[in-house]
Amino acid sequence: MSDTQTFLDTLKARSPHYQAEPTWIAARRQAGAARFEALGFPTRRDEEWKYTDVRSIAQGNFALADNAEFSQASAAALTLPIDAYRLTFVDGVFSSALSDVDSLPSSVQVLPLSKALAENHEAVGGPLGRLTGVGFSPFAALNTAFMEEGAVVRIAPGTVVEKPILLQFLSRAGQPVMCHPRVLVEAGSRSEATLIEHYTGESEATNFTNVVGELMLDRGAILAHYKLQEAPLGDMHVASIHVEQGRDTRYTSYNLSLGGALVRNDLISDLNGQGAETNFLGLFFGQGRQHVDNHTKVNHNAPLTFSNENYKGILDDRAHGVFNGKVYVKRDSQKIEGFQSNQNLLLSDRAHIDAKPELEIYADDVKCSHGTTTGQLDEEAVYALRTRGIDEATARGLLTLAFAGEVLDKVSLDAIAERVELAVAGKLPERFNLAGLVEAAAALND
Amino acid sequence: MLQVNDLHVSVEGNEILKGLTLTINAGEVHAIMGPNGAGKSTLSAVIAGKDGYEVTQGTITFEGKDVLEMEIEERAQAGLLLGFQYPVEIPGVKNIYLLKSALNAQRVARGEGEMPAPEFMKLVKEKLGYMKMDASFLQRAVNEGFSGGEKKRNEILQMLVLQPKLAMLDEIDSGLDIDAMKVVADGVNSLRAEDRAILLVTHYQRLLDYIVPDQVHVLVDGRIVKTGDAELAKQLEANGYEGIEESVA
């Protein structure tokens, strides 16, 4: 039996669940299944998957979870200590017990997909699948075939959402399961919001998450989008995020990838209106035998659009990283600026990175640059710190963190920055108390 | 305090130090002078614990402990501190962080608690003033984009905050104009104390006009060939190292 067939059989067994659904969803589901069947799982012969072997997903046998049971105490230990509007999904199943969106203003909707469909499925049908169609990849097709749950975020024009919107995805230990969440965000014109996707779970989990995100920013909207991926080290994680930006919009992605055995992120921004700006900040950390693949693409489809990308990779042990970043400038999209940088730090001789920056430009009046570097820790600096009494592990941690600094310093949510620091650099003394020190110093100047 | 006995050190198979013996007591300031290539910097690097130096013979003890058995950071925690000739730039690590974590590492190793933040800032502020450094230095990454003079002042600032028992200063005067040298020398002189020793490694006598040593050692070809008081440095200035080498030969 082929790998593809295992998944199709699971889908068939699930079909009684889908009998009452609207015809448009059934049609999409069938299209997704057909596309997935035709494409099969990608292999390393596919250019887009040249460095990433997905057999550990393809050969898996993943069930579908049928409940969202998770103890409050365990969830509390995993959750980000942030005051946020919160939706929680356990192995893809919505948990109302672990969610809290009660205090949302009426101008903002944060709903589980199932509820959004039940309330008004036609309002979902327009945006759903518009950016990430079944043809995007076998995983997008698979997501569409299995689509059941996810999050719908709608922000009315002019609304400034004061608290972050947190979508929390918990992965449980036990029999391997898969989930295919769909995240839809419609940010109205001149709205402002912070969205956090947080993937975490029980350390023994061995599940497969295959998320598709479609984010639409209407004229002048500003969206900060954190994706903190701290999945258990046995989890597989595939994410396809597609952003559509209208005129004068600003989107900033903080793609922080720490967990997972096999991770693949696709992040795409379409800059469709003049004045649109996109910022891709990425930090990926791999250890053990983790495989972390980041594919990004910025499409400058309109003149006077701006992109800025900075991805940092830190790889230890036998971890394997991939960075493939593409900046595309459509014909005659003049006066655009596109900058891309990728720097990688290898902490061990057996860690490995495949880095491929690409520019594809069909306009002549543009400012674009790209560059990638790979290096190791500066041993002279390690020595210098040790001669000041700082132990070697702390010295290496500090320098690793310093490497990540350009990206991490832009993370304005401390709770997230602290998680990342702990993961990449170990426990360092009081870095987050420095701000207080500096204030104390300023007071002394007076 | 520090005893170096018959020290032989090789770098990549070449013997650099060839039987160096030196005793430094608390309260003393020693200067080691010598021509380029004599092994001056090798001595301080070996005491600090830098990789790539093979001790083939001899001992180094500090307050009775075998220095060669100690990790680099343990030496610093015990109070042995090296000021670099070429301080390394450490992008992304702020000066304030370095000072705080270094001081606390030392205090924790000694069984003292970490210094409370207000007390720490008061200390740093006072020392900054001494080195005529602006508080904005604290927010800058260690030595990144610093001028030569700023780097040297930053080394002394670390000494003033960390208060070592033995401060070793490797060519701390190189690359300094006269004003900067005075500031650096004032900083070093403020470290002089009954319970502390200072080891200056220098090529030129000029520094010793500002920091007057108790003993001057002349290092030639891996050995101390002559020891005297501050007057010896003045003779060297007048006659050069060749005179010494000849008198030894």
Interface residues (C-beta under 8 A of the other chain):
Chain A: D378 E379 E380 A381 Y383 A384 L385 R386 T387 R388 G389 I390 D391 E392 T394 A395 L398 L399 L401 A402 F403 G405 E406 L428 P429 E430 R431 N433 L434 G436 L437 V438 A440 A441 A442 L444 N445
Chain B: A48 G49 K50 D51 E71 I72 E73 R75 A76 Q77 L81 L82 F84 P87 V88 E89 I90 P91 G92 V93 K94 I96 Y97 L98 K100 S101 A102 N104 A105 Q106 A109 A117 P118 F120 M121 K122 V124 K125 A135 L138 Q139 A141 V142 Q158 L162
